[in-house]
Amino acid sequence: MTGVKFAAIFFLLAGLPLAAQPLSVYSEFARIDAKGKVTSPADPREILSPAVARNAFTSFQIVVQPTSEATWKLYVAQNPENAVEVTLYREVGDRLVKEVQPAIGTGTAVFWMDIWTARNAPVERIKVEPQLNINNDWVIYPMEARVMEVQLENAPATTGWPKGTAEPPAVIGNVLCNKPLTPGTAPADPIPASLRFRNAQQDKALAARAPRADLAQRYGSCDATPPADDPEWYLRIRDFLFRLP
C-alpha cells in the first residue's frame, strides 16, 4: 500500500463520526454489546499508542462495523514483522473462539486481540495495526504500541498464572487492602473475564514492586466501590504499573 493511499485512509477514518467507523480498537475494559456499541464508559479511551509490558500479555478489543453486507477480511499487521505475538479471538456469545488470520465475516463482529511481548523485546515503538479489507479497499486502524522498559517475572513455572474470572479491581484490592477475593471459576477455553483476570495477575506481580503509597493513590480509598459506569478507571493503575523501572 502506498504512503499516499495510507494517508488518505487514515484521514478519512479520523474524520468520521465514531459510530460510522468500520474499524475501531478499545481497551479490554470497555463494555461492548453484540452490535459493536460501547455501553460503558460513555467516553472510552482512544487506543492509538498503548503501552505494553515485556514478558507479558496485553489485550485489546477490535470492533468491525462495516457499512455494507460485503464479506470482509481482518488482519493484524506488524512493523517490525513479528515484533510481538498476536492471538486473535472472535466473540461468539460469551465465548472467545480463536481465529486464524485473516478473520473473515460479514456484518458486525467483536474480536479480542491478545498481544504477547517477549522478555527480550527492544524498548521501542512498533506498529500493531488492525487492517480491514472490504469492497476491494482497505481501512487501517493506526496503532503504534510502546514497548516499555518494565518486565514481568515468569509466571509460576508449573501452573501458569492462577485462573479465575474476578475483575482486576478486586485482584488489586486484595493485595492493597486485604479485601477477600473470590477468583471465580474460569472455563477451559478463554472468555473475556478470564483474560482480564490473567492480565490482573500480571498487575499483581508488578504491584509487589511498586511503592505502596503511590499505588494506593491511584486505587483510592479501600472503602470505596469502583465506579460501575467507568470500567476503564482501572487503567490509571495499569498505566502506573507499566511505567515502573
C-alpha positions as CSV (number, residue, x, y, z in Angstrom):
1,M,0.0,0.0,0.0
2,T,1.4,3.4,-1.0
3,G,2.0,6.1,1.6
4,V,-0.4,8.4,-0.2
5,K,-3.2,5.8,-0.1
6,F,-2.4,5.1,3.6
7,A,-2.6,8.8,4.5
8,A,-5.9,9.1,2.6
9,I,-7.4,6.2,4.5
10,F,-6.1,7.5,7.8
11,F,-7.6,10.9,7.5
12,L,-10.8,9.5,6.2
13,L,-11.1,7.2,9.2
14,A,-10.1,10.0,11.6
15,G,-12.7,12.4,10.2
16,L,-15.6,10.0,10.5
17,P,-18.0,10.1,13.5
18,L,-17.3,7.4,16.0
19,A,-20.4,5.4,15.2
20,A,-19.6,5.4,11.5
21,Q,-16.1,3.9,11.8
22,P,-15.9,0.5,10.2
23,L,-12.9,-0.5,12.4
24,S,-12.3,0.5,16.0
25,V,-10.0,-0.6,18.8
26,Y,-10.8,-0.4,22.5
27,S,-9.3,-1.3,25.8
28,E,-10.0,-4.7,27.4
29,F,-12.2,-2.9,30.0
30,A,-14.7,-1.3,27.6
31,R,-18.0,-3.0,27.7
32,I,-19.2,-3.7,24.1
33,D,-22.5,-5.3,23.1
34,A,-23.2,-7.7,20.2
35,K,-23.9,-4.8,17.9
36,G,-20.5,-3.3,18.5
37,K,-21.7,-0.4,20.6
38,V,-19.7,0.6,23.7
39,T,-22.1,0.6,26.6
40,S,-19.6,1.9,29.1
41,P,-17.7,4.0,29.7
42,A,-19.5,6.9,28.0
43,D,-16.2,8.2,26.7
44,P,-13.9,5.2,26.1
45,R,-10.1,5.7,25.9
46,E,-8.7,6.3,22.5
47,I,-6.3,3.5,21.7
48,L,-3.6,4.8,19.4
49,S,-0.3,4.5,21.3
50,P,-0.8,2.0,24.1
51,A,1.9,0.8,26.4
52,V,2.8,-2.9,26.5
53,A,4.9,-4.6,29.2
54,R,7.6,-7.2,28.3
55,N,7.3,-10.8,29.1
56,A,3.6,-10.1,29.4
57,F,0.2,-10.2,27.7
58,T,-1.8,-7.1,26.8
59,S,-5.3,-7.3,25.5
60,F,-7.5,-5.1,23.3
61,Q,-10.9,-5.3,21.6
62,I,-11.4,-4.8,17.9
63,V,-14.9,-3.9,16.6
64,V,-15.7,-4.4,12.9
65,Q,-18.8,-2.4,11.8
66,P,-19.0,-2.4,8.0
67,T,-21.4,-0.1,6.2
68,S,-22.3,-2.9,3.8
69,E,-23.0,-6.6,3.9
70,A,-20.0,-7.4,1.8
71,T,-17.6,-10.0,3.0
72,W,-14.6,-8.6,4.9
73,K,-11.2,-9.9,6.0
74,L,-9.5,-8.7,9.2
75,Y,-5.7,-8.8,9.5
76,V,-3.3,-7.5,12.2
77,A,-0.1,-6.2,10.5
78,Q,3.2,-5.5,12.4
79,N,6.2,-3.4,11.8
80,P,8.8,-4.7,12.5
81,E,7.4,-8.0,11.4
82,N,6.8,-10.4,14.3
83,A,7.7,-7.8,16.9
84,V,5.0,-9.3,19.1
85,E,2.9,-12.5,19.1
86,V,-0.7,-11.7,18.3
87,T,-3.6,-14.1,19.0
88,L,-7.0,-13.1,17.6
89,Y,-10.3,-14.3,19.2
90,R,-13.8,-13.7,17.9
91,E,-16.6,-13.2,20.4
92,V,-19.3,-15.7,20.0
93,G,-21.9,-15.2,22.7
94,D,-20.0,-15.4,25.9
95,R,-17.1,-17.4,24.4
96,L,-13.9,-16.4,22.6
97,V,-13.1,-18.5,19.6
98,K,-9.5,-18.5,18.3
99,E,-9.2,-17.2,14.7
100,V,-6.5,-17.8,12.1
101,Q,-5.7,-14.6,10.2
102,P,-7.4,-13.3,8.2
103,A,-10.6,-13.5,10.1
104,I,-13.4,-13.5,7.6
105,G,-17.0,-12.4,8.0
106,T,-20.0,-10.2,7.2
107,G,-21.7,-7.7,9.3
108,T,-20.6,-6.6,12.8
109,A,-18.1,-8.6,14.8
110,V,-16.2,-8.1,18.0
111,F,-12.7,-9.6,18.4
112,W,-10.1,-9.7,21.2
113,M,-6.5,-9.0,20.1
114,D,-4.2,-10.7,22.7
115,I,-0.6,-9.5,22.4
116,W,2.4,-11.3,23.9
117,T,5.5,-9.2,24.2
118,A,8.7,-11.2,24.7
119,R,11.1,-10.6,27.6
120,N,13.9,-9.5,25.3
121,A,11.8,-7.3,23.1
122,P,13.5,-4.0,22.3
123,V,12.2,-0.9,24.1
124,E,10.7,0.9,21.1
125,R,7.6,1.9,19.3
126,I,6.1,-0.8,17.0
127,K,3.1,-0.8,14.6
128,V,0.4,-3.3,15.5
129,E,-2.3,-2.3,13.1
130,P,-5.7,-4.0,12.6
131,Q,-6.5,-3.8,8.9
132,L,-9.9,-4.4,7.3
133,N,-10.2,-5.4,3.6
134,I,-13.8,-4.8,2.3
135,N,-15.2,-4.0,-1.1
136,N,-11.6,-4.3,-2.6
137,D,-10.4,-1.4,-0.3
138,W,-8.5,-1.1,2.9
139,V,-9.3,0.6,6.2
140,I,-6.4,0.7,8.6
141,Y,-6.5,1.5,12.3
142,P,-3.2,3.3,13.0
143,M,-2.0,1.8,16.2
144,E,1.6,2.2,17.4
145,A,2.4,0.3,20.6
146,R,5.1,1.4,23.0
147,V,7.2,-1.5,24.4
148,M,8.0,-0.4,27.9
149,E,11.1,-1.0,30.0
150,V,9.1,-2.8,32.7
151,Q,9.4,-6.6,32.5
152,L,7.4,-9.3,34.2
153,E,8.9,-12.2,36.1
154,N,8.0,-15.6,34.7
155,A,4.5,-16.9,35.6
156,P,4.5,-19.7,38.1
157,A,6.6,-22.4,36.4
158,T,4.2,-25.4,36.8
159,T,0.7,-24.0,36.6
160,G,1.0,-20.6,34.9
161,W,-0.9,-17.6,36.3
162,P,-3.9,-18.5,38.6
163,K,-7.1,-18.8,36.7
164,G,-10.4,-17.1,37.5
165,T,-12.9,-14.5,36.4
166,A,-12.8,-11.9,39.2
167,E,-12.4,-8.3,37.9
168,P,-9.0,-6.7,38.1
169,P,-10.0,-4.0,40.8
170,A,-10.9,-7.0,43.1
171,V,-7.4,-8.5,42.5
172,I,-5.6,-5.3,43.3
173,G,-8.0,-4.6,46.2
174,N,-7.0,-8.0,47.7
175,V,-3.3,-7.0,47.5
176,L,-3.6,-3.4,48.6
177,C,-6.5,-3.5,51.1
178,N,-6.5,-7.2,52.1
179,K,-10.1,-7.5,50.7
180,P,-11.4,-11.0,50.4
181,L,-11.1,-12.3,46.8
182,T,-13.2,-15.0,45.2
183,P,-11.4,-15.8,42.0
184,G,-14.4,-17.5,40.3
185,T,-14.2,-20.5,38.0
186,A,-12.8,-20.0,34.6
187,P,-13.8,-22.4,31.8
188,A,-11.1,-24.3,29.9
189,D,-11.4,-22.0,26.8
190,P,-10.8,-18.3,27.3
191,I,-13.6,-15.8,27.9
192,P,-13.3,-12.0,28.3
193,A,-13.4,-12.2,32.1
194,S,-10.7,-14.9,32.3
195,L,-8.3,-12.8,30.1
196,R,-8.9,-9.8,32.3
197,F,-8.2,-11.9,35.3
198,R,-5.0,-13.3,33.8
199,N,-3.8,-9.8,33.0
200,A,-4.6,-8.7,36.5
201,Q,-2.3,-11.4,37.9
202,Q,0.5,-9.7,35.9
203,D,-0.6,-6.4,37.5
204,K,-0.5,-8.1,40.9
205,A,3.1,-9.2,40.3
206,L,4.1,-5.7,39.3
207,A,2.2,-4.2,42.3
208,A,4.5,-6.1,44.6
209,R,7.4,-3.9,43.3
210,A,5.5,-0.6,43.4
211,P,5.7,2.0,46.2
212,R,2.6,1.2,48.2
213,A,1.6,4.9,48.8
214,D,1.8,5.6,45.0
215,L,-0.3,2.5,44.2
216,A,-2.9,3.5,46.9
217,Q,-3.2,7.0,45.5
218,R,-4.3,5.6,42.2
219,Y,-6.5,2.9,43.6
220,G,-8.3,5.2,46.0
221,S,-10.0,4.5,49.3
222,C,-10.2,0.9,50.4
223,D,-13.8,1.6,51.4
224,A,-14.8,3.0,48.0
225,T,-16.6,1.0,45.4
226,P,-15.2,1.0,41.9
227,P,-17.4,3.2,39.6
228,A,-19.9,1.0,37.8
229,D,-20.2,3.4,34.9
230,D,-16.5,3.6,34.1
231,P,-14.7,0.2,34.0
232,E,-11.7,2.0,32.4
233,W,-10.9,3.8,35.6
234,Y,-8.6,0.8,36.4
235,L,-6.3,1.9,33.5
236,R,-4.8,4.6,35.8
237,I,-3.4,1.7,37.9
238,R,-2.1,-0.2,34.9
239,D,-0.6,3.0,33.4
240,F,1.3,3.5,36.7
241,L,2.5,-0.1,36.8
242,F,3.7,-0.2,33.2
243,R,5.9,2.9,33.9
244,L,7.8,1.1,36.7
245,P,11.5,0.7,36.1
